[in-house]
Amino acid sequence: MICNKLKECVDAQFAGTSITCVNEEELCIASFDKRPQVKCEEKGKKYIYCNTKELEVINYNMDGGVIKTDRSVPPGTQKCDNVIVTKENSQNAIFVELKGEDVKHAFEQLLATVGRERALVKACGKIYARIVMTCATPRIQTLKEYKDLQKIVLAKGGNIKLHTRQCVEKDTDLDLV
C-alpha cells in the first residue's frame, strides 16, 4: 500500500496530533524525537544525521513503511529508503538512498519519491538529496536523472551529496557543498 498522507502525517507528528494511518505507523516512522543521531542503515551503508540543534526529527522508512509492497503497489514502483524531516523555522526534508553501485537507479528512486511527495516538498523550506553508495561515486553530471533532481533540489534551496559507504552529516553542515 502506498500512503498518500505523508505531509499530513508530518504536520500531525509535529503538532502532537494523529491521523488515521493507512499503513502501520510503527513501520513508517523509524524514529521521532530529539535524538542526537538519526541513522539510516542498509547492507553496510549508513547515513547518520547529527542533530546538534536538538530539534524534533522524524525519520520515515519509505521502502517498506510509507510504501509497503503488496498487490496494490504497481510492480517497479520507485522509492528512496528514508526521508528525514526536521522543523526549525520551517520544515526541511532529506531524501536518503542507500545504494550498491547503480547510481542512475538511485537518482531514479529519489526523483520518483520527490515527485510522489509533492505536497511535502512544496511545504518544505529546503530539501536535500543524499546517496550513500558501496563504491566510489562516478561522474554524475551528465546523467539526465541527476540534472532533473538537481533542478528540483536547488529550487528548494538544498543540494545533492554522494558518499561512499557512510555519511555522517551535522545539521549545521547540510548546506555545505
LINDAQUI-V273741 format. One record per pair of residues at least 4 apart in sequence whose ideal C-beta (glycine too) atoms are under 8 Angstrom apart, sorted by the first residue. I is the first residue (numbers start at 0). J is the second residue. D is the distance in Angstrom with one decimal. If there is no record, write none. Layout:
i,j,d
I,J,D
I,J,D
//
This chain:
i,j,d
0,21,5.8
0,22,5.5
0,66,7.9
0,67,5.3
0,69,5.7
0,71,5.4
0,72,6.8
1,65,7.5
1,66,5.1
1,67,8.0
1,71,7.3
1,72,5.9
1,76,7.2
1,115,7.7
2,8,7.5
2,20,7.4
2,21,5.2
2,22,5.1
2,27,6.8
2,65,4.8
2,66,7.2
3,21,7.8
4,8,5.5
4,18,6.1
4,20,7.8
4,21,6.8
5,9,6.4
5,59,7.0
5,65,5.9
5,82,7.6
5,116,5.5
5,118,7.6
5,119,5.4
6,10,6.4
6,116,7.2
6,118,4.0
6,119,4.3
6,122,5.9
7,11,6.2
7,18,5.3
8,12,6.2
8,18,5.9
8,20,7.3
8,27,7.3
9,13,6.5
9,57,6.3
9,84,5.2
9,90,6.6
9,119,6.3
9,122,7.8
10,14,6.0
10,122,7.9
11,16,4.7
11,17,5.7
11,18,4.8
12,28,7.4
12,31,5.7
12,57,5.5
13,55,6.5
13,57,7.7
13,86,5.2
13,90,7.6
20,24,4.5
20,27,7.0
22,26,6.1
22,27,5.6
22,64,6.6
22,65,6.7
22,67,5.1
23,27,7.0
23,64,7.9
23,67,7.7
24,28,5.8
26,60,6.3
26,63,6.4
26,64,4.3
26,67,6.5
27,59,5.8
27,60,6.1
27,64,4.0
27,65,5.1
28,57,6.3
28,58,7.1
28,59,6.2
28,60,7.5
28,64,7.4
29,39,7.7
29,58,4.2
29,59,6.9
29,60,5.1
29,64,7.4
29,81,7.0
30,34,6.4
30,37,6.2
30,56,7.3
30,57,7.4
30,58,4.6
31,55,7.0
31,56,7.3
31,57,4.6
31,58,7.4
32,55,6.9
32,56,7.2
33,50,6.7
33,53,5.0
33,54,6.6
33,55,5.7
33,56,7.1
34,50,6.4
34,56,7.2
35,49,6.8
35,50,5.5
35,51,7.6
35,53,7.6
36,47,5.4
36,48,6.9
36,49,5.7
36,50,6.8
37,47,7.2
37,48,4.3
37,50,6.3
37,56,5.3
37,58,5.0
37,83,5.8
38,45,6.3
38,46,7.4
38,47,5.2
38,48,7.8
39,45,6.9
39,46,4.4
39,47,7.8
39,58,6.9
39,80,6.1
39,81,4.3
39,83,7.5
39,95,5.0
39,97,6.4
40,44,7.0
40,45,4.9
40,46,7.9
40,97,7.3
41,80,6.1
41,97,4.2
42,97,7.2
42,99,7.5
43,133,7.2
43,164,6.8
44,97,4.2
44,98,7.3
44,131,4.5
44,132,7.1
44,133,6.6
44,164,6.0
44,165,7.0
45,97,7.6
45,131,6.6
45,164,7.5
45,165,4.6
45,166,7.2
46,81,7.4
46,95,4.9
46,97,6.7
46,129,5.6
46,131,5.2
46,162,7.8
46,165,7.7
46,166,5.0
46,168,7.5
47,165,7.3
47,166,6.9
47,167,4.5
47,168,7.1
48,56,7.0
48,83,5.6
48,93,6.7
48,168,6.0
48,170,6.8
49,167,6.5
49,168,6.6
49,169,4.4
49,170,6.5
50,54,6.1
50,56,5.6
50,85,7.8
50,170,5.8
51,169,5.4
51,170,5.6
51,171,6.0
52,87,6.8
52,170,5.4
52,171,7.4
54,85,5.2
54,86,6.5
54,87,5.7
54,170,7.2
55,85,7.4
55,86,6.1
56,83,6.2
56,84,7.2
56,85,5.1
57,83,7.2
57,84,4.7
57,85,7.9
58,81,6.0
58,82,7.9
58,83,5.2
59,64,6.4
59,65,5.6
59,81,6.3
59,82,4.6
59,83,7.5
59,84,7.1
60,64,3.2
60,65,6.8
60,80,7.5
60,81,6.2
61,65,4.9
61,66,5.8
61,78,4.8
61,79,5.4
61,80,6.2
61,81,6.1
61,82,5.8
61,112,6.0
62,66,6.4
62,78,5.2
62,79,7.3
62,80,5.2
63,67,6.0
63,68,7.4
65,78,7.7
65,82,7.8
66,72,6.6
66,76,6.5
66,78,4.6
67,72,7.5
68,72,5.1
68,76,7.6
72,76,5.1
76,111,7.7
77,107,5.6
77,108,4.8
77,110,7.6
77,111,3.4
77,112,7.2
78,108,6.1
78,111,6.4
78,112,5.3
78,115,7.7
79,94,5.1
79,95,6.2
79,96,4.5
79,108,4.9
79,109,5.1
79,111,7.9
79,112,4.4
80,95,5.6
80,96,5.6
80,97,5.0
81,94,7.8
81,95,4.3
82,92,5.7
82,93,7.1
82,94,5.5
82,95,7.1
82,112,7.1
82,116,7.3
82,119,7.7
83,92,6.9
83,93,4.3
83,95,6.6
84,90,5.8
84,91,7.2
84,92,5.0
84,93,7.9
84,119,7.5
84,123,7.8
85,90,7.0
85,91,5.1
85,92,7.9
85,93,7.9
85,170,7.0
86,90,5.1
86,91,7.7
87,91,7.3
88,124,7.0
89,123,6.9
89,124,3.3
89,125,7.8
90,119,7.8
90,122,5.9
90,123,4.9
90,124,6.6
91,123,5.6
91,124,5.6
91,125,4.6
91,126,7.0
91,127,7.4
91,157,7.8
91,173,7.6
92,119,6.2
92,120,7.1
92,123,4.9
92,125,7.8
92,126,4.9
92,127,7.2
93,126,7.6
93,127,4.6
93,128,7.7
93,129,6.0
93,173,7.3
94,109,5.3
94,112,5.8
94,113,6.1
94,126,6.8
94,127,7.0
94,128,5.0
94,129,7.1
95,129,4.9
95,130,7.9
95,131,7.4
96,105,4.6
96,108,5.4
96,109,5.4
96,128,7.8
96,129,7.3
96,130,5.0
96,131,7.6
97,130,8.0
97,131,5.1
98,102,6.8
98,104,7.0
98,105,4.2
98,130,5.9
98,131,7.1
98,132,5.1
98,133,7.3
99,132,7.0
99,133,4.8
99,134,7.8
100,132,6.6
100,133,5.8
100,134,5.1
101,105,6.6
102,106,6.6
102,130,6.8
102,132,6.4
102,136,7.0
102,137,5.7
102,139,6.1
102,142,7.5
102,161,7.3
103,107,6.5
103,142,5.8
103,144,5.9
104,108,6.3
105,109,6.5
105,130,4.8
105,132,7.2
106,110,6.1
106,130,7.7
106,139,7.6
106,142,6.2
106,144,3.5
106,145,5.4
106,147,7.9
106,148,5.6
107,111,6.3
107,144,5.5
108,112,6.4
109,113,6.2
109,128,5.1
109,130,7.3
109,148,5.7
110,114,6.0
110,144,5.9
110,147,5.8
110,148,5.2
110,151,7.8
111,115,6.2
112,116,6.0
113,117,8.0
113,120,5.8
113,126,7.1
113,128,7.6
113,148,6.9
113,151,5.8
113,152,7.9
116,120,5.8
117,121,6.0
118,122,6.4
119,123,6.4
120,126,5.7
120,151,7.4
120,155,6.6
123,155,6.3
124,155,7.7
124,156,6.8
125,155,5.6
125,156,4.3
125,157,4.6
125,173,7.6
125,174,7.9
126,151,7.5
126,152,5.8
126,155,4.4
126,156,7.9
126,157,4.8
127,152,6.7
127,157,4.1
127,158,6.1
127,159,7.5
127,160,7.5
127,173,5.8
128,148,5.8
128,152,5.4
128,157,7.2
128,158,7.7
128,159,4.5
128,160,7.6
129,159,7.7
129,160,5.5
129,161,7.9
129,162,7.3
129,166,6.2
129,168,7.5
130,136,7.8
130,159,7.6
130,160,7.5
130,161,4.7
130,162,7.3
131,161,7.8
131,162,5.0
131,163,7.5
131,164,6.8
131,165,6.6
131,166,5.2
132,136,6.2
132,161,6.5
132,162,7.3
132,163,5.9
132,164,7.7
133,163,7.5
133,164,6.8
134,163,6.8
135,163,5.7
136,161,4.2
136,162,7.5
136,163,6.5
139,145,4.5
139,161,7.0
140,145,6.6
140,146,7.9
141,145,7.8
142,146,6.9
143,147,6.2
144,148,6.3
145,149,5.9
145,159,7.3
146,150,6.5
147,151,7.0
148,152,6.0
148,159,6.4
149,153,5.8
149,159,5.9
150,154,6.4
151,155,6.7
152,157,4.6
152,158,6.3
152,159,5.7
153,157,7.1
153,158,7.3
157,173,7.5
157,174,7.8
158,173,7.8
158,174,6.9
158,176,5.9
160,166,7.1
160,168,7.7
160,176,7.8
162,166,3.8
168,172,5.6
168,173,6.6
169,173,7.9
//
